[in-house]
Amino acid sequence: MRERQILDILYRLGKVTASEVMKDLPGSPSYSTVRTQLRILEEKGHVRHSEHRLRYVYEVMVPRRSVQKNALAHVVDTFFEGSAHKVVAALLGREKKRINSEELDRIAVLIEAARKERRR
């Protein structure tokens, strides 16, 4: 979870230092914790650093779309038993935010495109 929060900050702000990440993270993590998390992300190939005026400046190396897909796959597998049907049912059944007609039309277009793709 913390890694995703850090990546979100990097996507939003671009190049940042550990101190800048630390200021933007919830829960007031320590500087060494943030540096450790950035090092781990770097070891995984998600982030790289360069030196600028004796400080490490970090930037994201993976496209946001890849991170979104991985995060979504994790949520679907963890909370919805890998079922797209259960995800859609949960989205459509939300009480607090109703899906408007425009969004339903866009979803219908995506479903139809997926059906056509499957027929090929």
Residue pairs with C-beta under 8 A, 6 or more apart in sequence:
2 25
2 29
2 37
3 37
3 40
3 41
3 46
4 67
4 71
5 25
5 26
6 21
6 25
6 34
6 37
6 38
6 41
7 41
7 46
7 47
7 60
7 67
9 16
9 20
9 21
9 24
9 25
10 16
10 21
10 47
10 58
10 59
10 60
11 60
11 64
11 67
13 20
13 24
14 59
15 57
15 58
15 59
16 57
16 58
16 59
17 55
17 56
17 57
17 58
18 31
18 34
18 35
18 38
18 56
18 58
19 31
21 34
21 38
21 58
22 29
22 30
22 31
22 34
25 34
38 47
38 49
38 56
38 58
41 47
42 48
42 49
42 58
45 61
45 62
46 60
46 61
46 62
46 67
47 58
47 59
47 60
47 61
48 58
48 59
48 61
49 56
49 57
49 58
49 59
50 56
50 57
50 59
51 57
76 82
76 83
76 84
76 87
80 86
80 87
80 90
88 107
91 99
92 99
99 107
